[in-house]
Amino acid sequence: MRALSTWLRNAPALAEALHSAGPSPSASPGGEGGAWAQPDRMRVAYTFTLSEALKHAVQRPRTPYYGAFTQVLQSQVHTWLTTDGADAEQTAAGLDAALRKALSGR
C-alpha cells in the first residue's frame, strides 16, 4: 500500500504532465527527436512514476473479476485526481479495500 500511496501523492504532477499538451497528440515543432517541452518537475514526476511502476510490475491476476478490478481502479483514481484536497493515504486505503473486494467477486 506504501507504493500506491506514493503514486497517489505524485499523480497530480503526472496527470498534468500527461494532459498539458491538450486532448490530442500533435507533431513536435522540432520534428522527431526534438526536445520534450515539459517543465523539469513534470518530467521528474513522470520518470519517477514510470520507474516505480516498472520496478514493481507483476503479471496481471488471472481472475474472472479482472474487469471489475479495472473498473474500480480507473473510477477511483479518476475521482481522486479530479477532487481538490483529496488525502492520498485515505484514498490509498480505500482503493486497497475496494480492489480486494473486486478481486474476491463481491
C-alpha positions as CSV (number, residue, x, y, z in Angstrom):
1,M,0.0,0.0,0.0
2,R,3.0,2.3,0.5
3,A,3.8,2.2,-3.2
4,L,0.2,3.1,-4.0
5,S,0.2,6.0,-1.5
6,T,3.5,7.3,-3.1
7,W,2.0,7.0,-6.6
8,L,-1.1,8.9,-5.5
9,R,0.9,11.7,-4.0
10,N,2.8,12.1,-7.3
11,A,-0.3,11.6,-9.5
12,P,-1.3,15.2,-9.9
13,A,2.0,16.2,-11.4
14,L,1.9,13.1,-13.6
15,A,-1.6,13.9,-14.7
16,E,-0.5,17.5,-15.5
17,A,2.5,16.2,-17.5
18,L,0.3,13.8,-19.4
19,H,-2.5,16.2,-20.2
20,S,-0.8,19.6,-20.5
21,A,-0.3,19.2,-24.2
22,G,-4.0,19.1,-24.9
23,P,-6.5,16.4,-25.7
24,S,-4.9,15.0,-28.8
25,P,-1.3,14.3,-29.9
26,S,0.4,16.6,-32.3
27,A,3.7,16.7,-34.1
28,S,6.7,18.1,-32.3
29,P,7.6,21.6,-33.7
30,G,11.3,20.5,-33.8
31,G,10.4,17.2,-35.6
32,E,11.3,13.7,-34.5
33,G,13.8,13.7,-31.6
34,G,13.1,17.3,-30.6
35,A,13.4,18.3,-27.0
36,W,10.4,17.4,-24.8
37,A,8.8,20.7,-23.9
38,Q,7.6,19.7,-20.4
39,P,8.9,21.5,-17.3
40,D,11.5,19.6,-15.3
41,R,9.1,18.9,-12.4
42,M,6.7,17.2,-14.8
43,R,9.4,15.1,-16.4
44,V,10.7,14.1,-12.9
45,A,7.2,13.1,-11.8
46,Y,6.6,11.1,-15.0
47,T,10.0,9.4,-14.8
48,F,9.6,8.5,-11.1
49,T,6.1,7.1,-11.6
50,L,7.2,5.1,-14.7
51,S,10.3,3.8,-12.9
52,E,8.3,2.7,-9.8
53,A,5.7,1.0,-11.9
54,L,8.3,-0.9,-13.8
55,K,10.2,-1.9,-10.6
56,H,7.1,-3.3,-9.0
57,A,5.4,-4.7,-12.2
58,V,3.9,-8.1,-11.9
59,Q,1.8,-10.2,-14.2
60,R,-1.9,-9.2,-14.0
61,P,-4.0,-11.5,-11.9
62,R,-5.7,-14.4,-13.7
63,T,-9.2,-14.0,-12.5
64,P,-12.7,-13.7,-13.9
65,Y,-13.0,-10.5,-11.8
66,Y,-10.2,-8.6,-13.6
67,G,-12.8,-6.4,-15.5
68,A,-14.3,-5.4,-12.2
69,F,-10.9,-4.7,-10.7
70,T,-10.0,-2.5,-13.7
71,Q,-13.3,-0.5,-13.4
72,V,-12.8,0.1,-9.7
73,L,-9.2,1.2,-10.2
74,Q,-10.0,3.6,-13.1
75,S,-13.0,5.2,-11.5
76,Q,-11.5,5.7,-8.0
77,V,-8.2,7.1,-9.4
78,H,-10.2,9.4,-11.7
79,T,-12.3,10.6,-8.7
80,W,-9.1,11.2,-6.7
81,L,-7.4,13.1,-9.5
82,T,-10.4,15.3,-10.0
83,T,-11.2,16.0,-6.4
84,D,-9.4,19.0,-4.8
85,G,-7.8,18.3,-1.5
86,A,-8.2,14.5,-1.5
87,D,-6.0,12.8,1.0
88,A,-3.5,10.3,-0.6
89,E,-3.3,8.0,2.5
90,Q,-7.1,7.8,2.9
91,T,-7.5,7.3,-0.9
92,A,-4.9,4.5,-0.9
93,A,-6.5,2.7,2.0
94,G,-10.0,2.9,0.4
95,L,-8.7,1.9,-3.0
96,D,-6.9,-1.1,-1.5
97,A,-10.1,-2.3,0.2
98,A,-12.2,-1.7,-2.9
99,L,-9.7,-3.6,-5.2
100,R,-9.5,-6.6,-2.8
101,K,-13.3,-6.7,-2.7
102,A,-13.5,-6.6,-6.5
103,L,-10.9,-9.4,-6.9
104,S,-13.0,-11.5,-4.4
105,G,-16.1,-11.1,-6.6
106,R,-18.0,-9.0,-4.1
